[in-house]
Amino acid sequence: MALLFGGEGSLPAFIARQHIPALGLVVDPCAAILVVIVTGLLCVGIKESTVAQGIVTIANACAMIFVVVAGTYLGFKSGWTGYELPTGYFPFGVNGMLAGSATVFFAYIGFDSVASTAEEVKNPQRDLPLGIGASLSICCALYMLVSMVIVGLVPYYAMDPDTPISSAFASHGMQWAAYVITVGAVTALCSTLMGSILPQPRILMAMSRDGLLPPFLADINKKTQAPVKSTLATGICSAVLAFFMDVSVLAGMVSVGTLVAFTMVAISVLIIRYVPPDEVPLPSSLRESIDSVWLRHGRNSQEVKGDNPKTKINVSSSEESTKPLLEKVDIMVELPLIGKQLPLINYTLSEDNRRKVAGWTIMFTCVGVLLLTYSASDLALPRNILGFDFSFLRYTLCGGGGILLLLGLIVLTCIDQDDARHTFGHTGGFLCPFVPLLPIVCILINVYLLINLEIEIIRIVFSPGSTFDIIITK
């Protein structure tokens, strides 16, 4: 941003970074102002914000294509000096590579925001998977190409941590390219902010409908058809964090939150497939709609609570109803103990025992993932402390975690999944494939990245000269 105004010291005082000696903090008004602008744009409406998102995304993609094309030309011209390293291609080892991957994991936040806007999509069953898959593939390809080009132009240890791309081109005599890259970086920040702030108000709105948050967060503006109050609350909190916190610590915290959310989703898939809840609470809005249908047909809602444990009631709405999802509601209360047959073992499990075995297996699988990732990371016990060798303990934890993980995968593969998985939530929706293999692999990778990321955050936060270090020393 400073390059567009003529240099580091040319920024206006109201957007330049300011140091507060009394608190030992460096505040960033420019970041807070940018968050406020994006929040105001999202309050206007989803259509208007989508147009702005498309404009900044096109500008960002053009800048990245320029970096790839021009960088490839410079790389072949200079002989790719960045890859001529005496230490090889993995100077920090596999743990260093995974720690770096976990740090930039927040770049993939925007893809889950597509699912958060499902209520505003015309054909969500078709458009949501296509949108997530296409955007993920395009962004991954562009990110990898840009990284390959920049690392090939300049060795990793010679890069400027603040402006790595523009300084790489400037080192090869293309100072003018810094302006193109700066514009692309600013549009990339706007696009990332819009993709990050957009889903959170929708999540707050859904939680408010379920009674978990104050009801005013579920209010929809009649003019813009957007949750303005939830958007303002999200924008204010984000602006305060951007104003006071260091960008490296904030990026690490965002990545931690993303990894934790993805891990919880993978665990939830296992729970819904094997031990779904017997009763699903309905949100207040849906409950009111169902009650109105009952009153419209002259039926009392108390009929549902009859003594007959196997009751099937059909509720059909009138033709002029504007709620197609409520045209027919089937309520079946039936709890039979169906025998489940294990494919590999000649033993029959009742439904109650199957749920118990599946629940304990999921728990022990998560424990095995935690032990395996902890012992395999740098956070584990060192091999030698005060002359005592702890390598045996580390290998034991690693082996025990691996055994629990493998046994959990085998048991969950042998046990039949719950029959209610086909009717849990809305029928006809997307079903996760390759269960339980895919969720367990996701949990393993996410937890390992999370542990390595926490190590990096601790090192950054308590490094000499950091804010926490200054507060502690004082």
N, C-alpha and C positions, 0 to 999 in steps of 0.2 A: 504494500500500500504506500509506503514512504517513497518508493521509486517513482510513482505517478506524480508526486508533488515536488520532485527534484532532488531527493536524497533523504538520508536518515534524520537530519536536523531540520527539514523543511516542513514537517507536519504541523498543522495548526495545534495550538496548545490544548484545545478542548478535546482532541482525539489522540494526542500523543500519550505515550506511557508516562505515568507520573510515579515518583518514588515517595513513599511516606516514611520518613526516618523514624518517627515515634513507634510505629508498628512493624517496621521492617518489611513492608509490603510494597509490591510494584503493581499498581492498578492499570487496567487497560480499558479506557473509555471507548476506544474504537470498536472493540469486540462487543461491548454492551450495546452501543448504538446500532451495530449491525443486527444484533439479535432483536432489538426493538423494532427495526424496520421490517424484518422478516415476519415478526409476530403480527404487526399491523397488516401486512399483505395477506397473511393467512386468515385474518378476521374478515377480510372483504368477501371471501367466498371460495369454494373449492374450484370453480371454473376459472376465476381470475388468477388464483394462485397456480393452477395447472398451466395456464398460458405463460406466466412468468417463469415457472419451473422449466418449461420447454425451452424458453429463450436462453436461460443461463446454462442449461444442459448442452444445448447446441454449441454455445460459445466455449464451454469447457471441453467438449469433445473435439472441436476444431483445434484448440490449443494443444491438446494431447497428441492429435495426429501430426501437428506441426513438429512437436518435440520428437516424435518417433521418426518422421521422414528426415528432418534436418539433422537429428542426432545420428541416424544411421549413415548419412553422407559423411559427417565429420568423423565417425568411427572408422569407416573404411579408409578415409583419407589419412587419419593419424595412426592407423594400425591397432586400434582398440588398446590403448595403453593401460586402461583401468584393469584389464584382465591379466596383465603381466605382473603377478604378485608372487614373491618368493614363498609366502606362507600358504599358498594354495587357495582353493575356493571356499574353504570353511575355516577361516582363522579363529572363530569363536566356537566352533563345534556345532553339533546338532542342537544343543540346549540354547546356544546363542541365537541360532536361526529361528527356533520356535518362540523364544522370548520376543524377538523382533516381530514375528508374525502375530503374536498375541497383542503387542502394543498397537499395531495398526488394524486390529480387528474391528475397531469402531467404523472403519470405512465401509463395512458391510451392514451397517445399521439400516440403511434406507430400504433394503429389500424386504424386511419384515414389516415396514410401514405400509407396503402394498396390501398386506392382509388386514391391517387395522382399518383400512378404508373400504372394507367389503360392502358396507351398507350403502355406499355411494357409487357402486359399480352396477352397470345395467345387467351384465351377464357374468356374475362372479365365478360360477363353476368353470367357465371357459376362459375368461379374461385373466383371472388371478394367477393360475399356474403359468399361462403364457407370459404374462408380464414379469413375474418373478424369474422364470427361467431365462427369458431373453435378456433382461437387464443384468442379471448376474453373469451371464456368459460374456456379454459385451464389455462390461466393466472389468471383469477378470482379465480378459485379453488385453485391454488397454493398459491396465495397471502393470501387468507383467512386461509388456513391451517397453513402457516408459522406464521401468526399473532396470531392465536389461541394457537399454541404451545409455542411461545416465551412469550406471556403474562401469560400463565399458569406456566412457569418455574420461572419467576421473576416478582414481582409486578411492576406496571408501574412506580411508583415513585422511584424505586431502579435501573432502567435501566440506562446504560451509553448512553447518547444521541449520542455519536460519533460511538460507536461499540456496539449496543444493542444485536445483535445476538451472536457474539463471546463472549461477556462478560457474557451472560446468560449461555452458555455452560461452560465457565471457572469457574463460581460460583458453578457448580456441579462437578468439578474435571476433566473436559474434555478440558484441555488446547490445546491439539493437534488438536481439532476440529476447532480452530481458523484459522489454515492455510487453511483448506478446505473451510471455509466460506469466507476467504479473497480472495481466487482465484475466488470463485463464485461471490463475490461482484465486483471484477475488470471486469470480463466478463459481468456482468450485466450492468456496466457502459458503456462498449463498445457497447453492444447491444442497450442500450437506446440511446446512441449518434448516432449510425447508423440509428436507426429508426426515430430519431428527425431531423437529417440533410438531410436524403434522400428525403423527399417530398418537402422541401422548394425550392431547385433548379428547380424542375419541375413546381412549382407554379410560380416562377419568369420567367421561360421560357414561360409559357402560357400567363402571363401578358405582356411579351415583344412582343409576337406574336400579341396580341390585341392592341399594340401601347401604353400601359400604362407605360412601362418602356423602357429604352434604348435598341435598337435592338441587341446589342452585347450579351445581356443575353440570347438570343434565339439561339445562335450558338451551333451546335452539333458537337462534335469532330468526324471526319471521322473514326478514328481508334478504339476508345473506344465506340462510339455511345452513349455518355453521355454528358449532358450539363456541360462541364468542367468549363467554366467561371462563370456560376451561382453557381456551387458547391464551387468554390474558394471564391466567394464573401460571400456566406453563412458561410463557414468555418472560414474566417477571422473575420467576425463580431462575430461569436460564441466564437472564441478563445479570443478575446478582452474582451467580457463579462465574460467569465470563469476566466480570469486572474485577473480582478479587483474586481468583485462583490462577496459578501458573498453568500455562497451556499443556505442559508435559504431564503434570499431575492430573489435570482435568481429562486429558485424553486417556490416561490410564484408568481413571475411574469410570469413564464411559465404556471402555472396553471390558472392564470387570462386570459392569451391569449387563452388557450385552451377552457375555459368556454365561453368566449366571442365568439369565432369562432363557437362553437356548438350551442350557442343561436342564432346567426345570421343565421345558416343553418336552424334551426327550424322555424324561422320567414320567411325565404325565401321560405320554403315549403308551408306555408300558402299563401304567395303572389302569387306564381306560380300557385297554385291550384285555387285561387279565382279571382285574378286580375293580370294575366300575362301580360307582355308588349305586345303592338300591333305589334311592330317591334323589331326584335332581330338583333343587329349588327353582321355582319360576320367578323371573323378575316381576316387579310390581306392574309394569306396563303391560306385559303379556297376560298377567293374571286378571287385570281389569278388562282386557279384550275378551278373554274366555268367559268371564262373568257376564259381560254384555251379551254374548252369544246365548248363554244359558237363559238369561232373562228374555231375550228375543223369542225364544222357542217355548217360553212358559214353563221351563223346568227349574226345579229347585236344585241348587248345588249340593244340597245335603244328600241327594240320592246316590252320589258317588261313594259315600261312606256307609254303604250297606253292610249287612252281615255276611253276604255271600263273598267269599274271598276270590271267586273267579267271575268277575263282572266285566262285560264289554259294552261300552256305551258309545254310540256314534252321534256326533254333534255336527249337523250340516247347516251352514249359513244360507241365507237367502241369496237370490241371484243378484240383487243390487248391492250386495256387500262389497266393500272395497278392500277386504282383507282376505286374499286368496289362500293364505296359509292356514286360515281358520275354517275353511270350508268343511273339513272333516277331521275330527279329533278322535282318535281311538285310545281309550284308556283301558288297559288290561292289567289286572292285579292278579298275578299268578306266580307262585314261588315253588315250583316243583324241585325236588332233589334229583336231578338228572345225573345218571352215572357217566363219568368221563373215563375213557379208556386211554391209557398210556401206550403209545405205539411200540416202544422198545421194551416195555416191562409188562408182564401179564398180571396187571393189578388194576382194579377199578377204583377210581376216586369219586366220592360223592361231591356234589357241588360245593358244600361247605368246606370240606377238606381241600378241594382243589383251590379255592380262594385263599385258604390259609397258606398252603404250600407256595402259591404264586406270590403272595404278599411278602412272606419271609424271604423268598428267593430274590425278589427285586431289591429288598433291603440289603441282603448280603452281597448282591452284585454291586450295589453302590459303595458298600464298604470296601470291597475288593478293588474297585476303581480308585478309590481314595488312597488305599495302601500302596497300590502299584505306582500311581503317578507321584505320590509323595516320595517314595524310596528311589524312584528313577530321576528325580529332579535335583537341582542344586540345594533345595531347601532341606534335604534329608541330612541325617547325621554324617559328619565327616568321617573319613576312614580312620583317623588317628587323633585322639585328644589326650594330652598329657601322658603319652606313651601307651594308651589303651587302644586296641584295635577294634573298631566298631563296624568293620566291613562285613563281618558275618551277620550282624544284626540287620544291616541294610539289605543284604542279599536275602535274608530270611523274610523280611517284610515284603520285598519285591516278589519272592516266590509265593508267599501266602496270598498276596493280593491277586497274582495271576491265576492261582488255583481257584480262588473264590469267583473270579470273573469268568473263567472257563466253565466251571460247574454251573454257575447261574445261567450262562448262555445255553448249555446243554439241557438243563431242567426246563427252562422256559420254552425251548424248542419242542420238547417232548410233551409238555402239558398243552391241552387244548385251550384255545382262547375263549373268552366269555361270549355267550350267544348275544348278550345285550350290546355288543360293540356295533352291531348293524343298526340299532335303533337309538344309540346314545346321541343326543343332540338332534340336529336336523338330518333326516335321512337323505341319501343320495349325494352326500358331500364327498370330499376327498378323504381317502384312506391311505395312511402311510404304508408303503410297501416294505417287504423284507423285515418284518417284525419277528423276533426281537433283535436280529443282528444289527440293523441300521440304527435304532435308538441307542443300543449299547455302545457301538462304535462312536456315535456322536457324543455320548456322555464321557467316554474315555478321552477323546481328543480335546473336548472343551475343558474338562477338569485339568488336564495336563497343561494346556495353554494358560488356564487361570492361575495355577500354582506358579508357573514361571513368570507370569505378569505381575503377581503380587510381590515377587522378589525384586523385580525392576522398580516397582512403585516405592517399595521400602528404601531402596538405594537412592532413588531420586529425592524422596521427601526428607530423608535424614542425611543427605550429602552435605559436606561442608559448604556453608554459605547459603543454604536454602532457608526458607522462612521458618520451618520448624526447628532447624538447627540454631537459628538466631534466637528464637523464643526460648529454647531450652537453655542455651548458654547464658541468656540474661537472667 
